[in-house]
Amino acid sequence: MDETVFRHGKRPGKGLFLVGNSQFPTLARKVRACLNERMKICAITMVYRDHWALGQWYRHFARQLGAEHLYVVAHGADPEIARICPGASILTIPRDDLSRFDTRRGDMLNAFQNGLNQIYDWVIRTDADELICLDPERFDGFADFFARQRRSAVFSLGLNLGERAEDAALSGDEPVLKHRQSAVFTGNYSKAWAVRNRIGLKAHGVQLRPARVESFPFIMPRGVYLVHLKYANSAALARAAEHRREVADQPGLGNPGQAWLNPGTDSRRFFKQFEALPELPWEEAEPRAYADISTEPVRETGPGVVRARRDTPRIRTRLPDWFSAL
């Protein structure tokens, strides 16, 4: 039977049936096209004064999702955010109490995210210095990617993008992926980045009831990369250091760790290791990194977290040309 019959439920992908399978590849393309048209996707981040990174985040996601589907939580009043992110929705929250910063920030963003999931099929959530990049040979954008997903959360293969000694300084709002190509695969930034069905995010992974931790599927599709920009612009890194130290220097638990408390030491350590690593071509480095990081996730029943392993070998490579076109 060559006819294709679609019956949709309330949300894309629910209650969808196909009648006939004589031309399955053609039918699959029709299914994805139908879902793509109805797929609603947004992105949310939280920021304080990291204007360069926010500009990169906004440009990247506005181009692919539309500015009207971007949400920026401003940690303290900052009129510059509206200039950097025209058309995005901006929510300002007070900055008068920085205690338990990581814990309170995570709980609040999970609540915002759950609210957005009442409107959107998928919510993308990253820090302002993180870009999600999809291999165009595998996916025709975010709608195509999400139309293929059957679970409630997805992870990414992490990359620390780095500034080399020979790299020219970045000026203005230049797209960083056009000017930085050296990167290191990292388990630490192989984060959960998109969710639906009221799944929370925590500690670079997903937050669950303890009873769900052991059985929750760890999904890291091939061709999905989280590019961490912290070390890609040394000038912006120096400007952000003082703000990070201010947050980390609060008493009590639930605050960022040593990388924020001693940002200068952290940066020097990264760049020293970055320059010392041998460089492998992408075609060799990417499969090795994916094999290392995409298996045997950490499952912590106490805090209710599933995340990628952090103790994975660091492999330096150069990004393929398609990154610069994003």
C-alpha positions in Angstrom: 0.0 0.0 0.0 1.5 3.3 -1.1 -0.9 5.6 0.8 0.4 7.2 4.0 -2.1 8.0 6.7 -1.2 10.4 9.6 -3.2 10.7 12.7 -1.9 13.2 15.2 -2.4 13.5 19.0 -2.0 16.7 20.9 1.7 16.8 20.6 3.9 16.0 17.5 4.8 12.4 17.4 2.1 11.2 19.8 -0.6 9.0 18.2 1.2 9.0 14.9 0.6 5.9 12.8 1.7 4.8 9.3 -0.4 2.5 7.1 1.7 0.8 4.5 5.5 0.2 4.4 6.3 -0.6 0.8 8.4 2.6 0.5 9.7 3.0 4.1 12.5 5.6 3.4 10.0 7.8 1.5 7.4 7.4 4.3 10.1 8.2 6.9 10.9 11.5 5.1 7.2 12.4 5.0 6.8 11.7 8.7 9.8 13.9 9.6 8.6 16.7 7.3 5.2 16.6 8.9 6.6 16.6 12.4 9.1 19.4 11.6 6.3 21.7 10.5 4.6 21.3 13.9 7.7 21.1 16.2 7.9 23.9 18.7 11.4 24.4 20.2 12.8 27.1 22.4 16.2 27.8 24.2 16.8 29.3 27.6 20.0 30.5 29.3 21.0 32.6 32.4 23.7 35.2 32.3 25.4 38.0 34.3 27.6 40.4 32.4 29.1 37.8 30.1 28.1 39.9 27.1 30.5 38.4 24.5 29.3 34.9 25.2 25.7 35.9 25.3 26.1 37.5 21.9 27.4 34.3 20.5 24.6 32.3 22.1 21.9 34.7 20.8 23.2 34.7 17.2 23.6 31.0 17.1 20.1 30.1 18.4 18.2 33.0 16.9 19.3 32.0 13.5 18.0 28.5 14.0 15.0 28.9 16.2 14.0 32.6 15.8 14.6 35.3 18.4 11.0 35.0 19.6 11.7 31.5 20.9 14.7 32.6 23.1 14.5 33.2 26.8 17.3 35.0 28.8 17.3 35.0 32.6 19.3 38.1 33.6 20.8 37.7 37.0 20.6 41.3 38.0 19.4 44.3 36.0 21.4 44.8 32.8 20.0 46.9 30.0 22.8 45.7 27.7 21.1 42.3 27.4 18.1 43.8 25.5 20.5 45.4 23.0 22.4 42.1 22.5 19.3 40.0 22.2 16.6 41.9 20.3 13.3 40.1 20.1 14.2 37.6 22.9 12.2 37.4 26.1 14.2 38.7 29.1 13.4 38.0 32.7 15.4 39.9 35.4 15.8 38.3 38.8 17.5 40.0 41.9 21.2 39.6 42.5 21.3 40.6 46.2 21.9 37.1 47.5 24.5 34.8 45.9 24.5 32.1 48.6 23.9 28.5 47.4 24.2 30.0 43.9 24.4 26.7 41.9 21.7 25.0 43.8 19.2 27.9 43.7 20.0 28.7 40.1 19.4 25.1 39.0 16.1 24.8 40.9 14.9 28.1 39.4 15.9 27.2 35.8 14.3 23.8 36.1 11.0 25.5 37.2 11.2 27.9 34.2 12.1 25.0 31.9 9.1 23.0 33.1 6.8 26.0 32.5 8.1 26.3 28.9 7.6 22.6 28.4 3.8 23.3 28.7 4.1 25.4 25.5 7.1 23.9 23.6 7.7 20.3 22.6 11.4 20.6 23.5 13.4 23.1 25.7 17.1 23.6 25.0 19.0 24.8 28.0 22.6 25.7 28.0 24.9 28.2 29.7 25.5 31.4 27.7 28.9 30.2 26.7 27.7 27.0 25.2 26.5 26.3 21.6 24.8 23.2 20.4 26.0 22.2 16.9 24.4 19.6 14.7 26.3 17.9 12.0 24.5 18.9 8.7 25.3 15.6 7.2 23.1 13.9 9.8 20.4 16.5 10.7 18.6 19.2 8.8 18.4 21.5 11.8 16.9 21.2 15.3 13.3 20.3 14.1 14.6 17.4 12.1 16.8 16.3 15.1 14.0 16.4 17.6 11.5 14.7 15.3 13.7 11.6 15.5 13.9 11.5 19.3 11.7 9.2 21.3 13.1 9.8 24.8 12.7 12.7 27.2 16.3 14.0 27.4 19.4 14.1 25.1 23.1 14.5 25.8 25.8 16.0 23.6 29.5 15.2 22.9 31.4 18.0 24.6 34.2 20.2 23.1 36.3 22.9 24.9 37.0 25.4 22.1 40.4 27.0 22.8 42.3 30.1 21.7 45.8 29.2 20.4 48.8 31.4 20.8 48.8 32.2 17.0 45.1 33.0 16.9 44.2 36.7 16.3 42.2 38.4 19.0 38.4 38.5 18.4 36.8 41.9 18.0 33.2 42.9 18.3 30.5 40.4 17.5 32.4 38.2 15.1 31.1 34.6 15.0 33.6 32.7 17.1 33.3 29.5 15.1 34.6 31.3 12.0 37.8 32.2 13.9 38.5 29.3 16.3 39.1 25.7 15.1 41.1 24.0 17.9 39.2 22.1 20.5 39.5 19.3 23.0 36.8 16.7 23.6 35.7 16.6 27.2 33.4 14.4 29.2 32.8 17.2 31.6 30.9 19.2 29.0 29.2 16.3 27.4 26.1 17.6 29.0 22.3 17.0 28.9 21.0 20.0 26.9 17.4 19.4 25.8 14.4 18.0 27.7 10.7 17.4 27.6 8.1 15.8 29.9 9.3 17.7 33.0 12.8 16.3 33.2 15.1 18.5 35.2 18.8 19.3 34.7 21.5 19.1 37.3 25.3 18.7 37.5 25.7 18.5 33.7 23.2 15.7 33.6 19.5 15.0 34.2 17.8 15.2 37.6 15.4 12.3 38.4 13.7 10.6 41.3 16.2 8.1 42.7 14.1 5.2 41.7 14.4 6.2 38.0 18.2 6.6 37.9 19.3 3.1 37.1 16.9 2.6 34.2 16.8 6.0 32.7 18.1 5.9 29.1 21.4 7.7 28.4 20.9 9.1 24.9 23.9 10.8 23.1 23.1 10.8 19.4 26.0 10.8 17.0 26.6 14.2 15.4 25.5 16.4 18.3 28.2 18.6 19.9 28.2 21.1 22.8 30.9 23.7 22.1 32.1 25.4 25.3 33.4 28.9 24.5 34.9 29.8 27.9 38.5 29.5 26.6 37.9 30.7 23.1 38.4 34.4 23.8 41.1 35.2 26.4 40.0 38.9 26.6 36.4 37.9 27.5 37.7 35.3 29.9 39.6 37.9 31.8 36.6 40.1 32.0 34.4 37.3 33.4 36.9 36.1 36.0 36.0 38.7 38.6 32.3 38.0 38.4 32.9 34.3 38.7 35.1 34.8 41.8 32.4 36.9 43.4 29.9 34.1 43.1 32.2 31.3 44.2 33.4 33.3 47.2 30.1 32.9 49.1 29.9 30.9 52.3 28.2 27.6 52.5 27.4 24.8 50.1 25.8 24.8 46.7 28.3 27.2 45.1 30.6 26.7 42.1 33.9 25.1 42.7 37.6 25.9 42.3 37.4 26.8 38.6 35.3 29.9 39.6 37.0 30.6 42.9 40.5 30.7 41.3 39.7 31.5 37.6 43.3 32.6 36.8 44.7 29.3 38.0 42.0 27.3 36.1 42.7 29.2 32.9 46.5 28.8 33.1 46.1 25.1 33.7 43.7 24.7 30.7 45.9 26.5 28.2 49.1 24.7 29.4 47.4 21.3 28.9 45.7 22.5 25.7 49.0 23.4 24.0 50.7 20.2 25.2 48.1 17.8 23.8 48.9 16.1 20.4 46.4 17.0 17.7 44.5 14.3 15.9 42.4 14.8 12.7 38.7 15.0 13.3 38.0 11.8 11.4 40.2 9.9 14.0 39.5 12.0 17.1 35.7 12.2 17.0 35.0 8.4 16.8 37.5 7.8 19.6 36.0 10.5 21.8 32.4 9.4 21.1 33.3 5.8 22.0 34.9 6.9 25.3 32.2 9.3 26.4 28.9 7.9 25.1 29.0 4.7 27.1 28.9 3.8 30.8 27.3 7.0 32.2 27.5 7.9 35.9 24.3 7.0 37.7 24.1 8.6 41.2 21.0 7.5 43.0 21.7 9.8 46.0 21.2 13.1 44.2 19.2 11.5 41.5 21.5 12.3 38.6 22.5 10.6 35.4 25.5 12.2 33.6 28.4 11.5 31.3 31.7 10.3 32.8 34.2 13.1 33.3 37.4 11.0 33.6 37.7 10.5 29.9 40.9 11.0 27.8 41.3 14.5 26.4 41.8 14.5 22.7 42.6 17.7 20.8 41.5 18.2 17.2 40.4 20.8 14.6 36.8 21.4 13.9 35.7 20.5 10.4 34.6 23.3 8.1 30.9 22.9 8.6 31.1 24.4 12.1 32.1 27.8 10.7 28.9 27.9 8.6 26.6 27.6 11.6 
